[in-house]
Amino acid sequence: MKKATLILALLVTGATITAQKRTITSGIIKFDATTSQDALPRAENKTVIAAIDPKSGGIAFEAIIKSFSFANPMMQGHFNSINWLDSDKFPIATFKGKITNLAAVNFSKEGIYPAEVTGDLTLHGIVKPLTAKGTVVIAGKSIALTSAFTIKVEDYGISGKAIEAGKVNKEPKISVAVNFN
């Protein structure tokens, strides 16, 4: 009987800890490398996997590069080509980090909270530290995260004639939006 009670207590405790972590497979990342010369280098990926642990502030994102959708199929081809993100060789981009001002975010109270995030972005096979500001919105049992930041394509070994010609921004804007229901 004591053994059964102990096992039940461990299962309940495990379920409570697991309930803290939330995941989603329909996050959105937008890529905007438009310039005054070209409005086409813009894409969206609606199949981003994301996870958050409100207790520790840990967050993670994973995006399949080929899932970025451009209005212009030719631009999509360039984006995935060996000269750009080489999505056959580097099929996934990831971010793993933490909310660094976790004490300022009350996950048990509805509200809008500013968040600061620090972690590592892996893109094109290169890992670089990234710090970004964002927002955490708590509404009922829902947790929504948004952030916008820029990266330097040269930091990730991405170059090409279109970038040098000013048709693609050297510092594209990246925006992230996820809603953990």
Secondary structure, DSSP 8 states (H G I E B T S, - for coil): -HHHHHHHHHHHHHHHHHHH-EEEEEEEEEEE---SS-S--EEEEEEEEEEEETTTTEEEEEEEGGG-EESSHHHHHHHHSTTTT-TTTS-EEEEEEEETTGGG--TTS-EEEEEEEEEEEEETTEEEEEEEEEEEEEETTEEEEEEEEE--GGGGT---HHHHTTSS-SS-EEEEEEEE-
